Amino acid sequence: WPQVQNPRIPAGWMGWRIWQHTNRGRISGIQGNTDLNWYGGTMEDLIAYAGGSSPVPPSPPPELEQRVGNLERWAAELDAWARDQGYDGIGPGG
């Protein structure tokens, strides 16, 4: 693509929806330069234009759910043991 200092909308076009404004953008987590674009509308407009819906976050991996369950059981056992030892749930110095 040719770099243009003062870009114009091509003849016959009514406007733009997405405009790449640089190929030297910096994004956390991406090494090197990346394209950055402007969208001429709201997030809801973009979702409708793309023909989709908002992305759904992925489910946590099963092993994470298992680890959380194990941690919750361990915490309950530790709490029961501490209460058997006289811990009142308030903490040192009450």
Summary of the structure (lengths in Angstrom):
residues: 94
radius of gyration: 27.1
end to end distance: 69.3
largest distance: 81.8
contacts: 121
relative contact order: 0.08
helix: 33%
strand: 15%
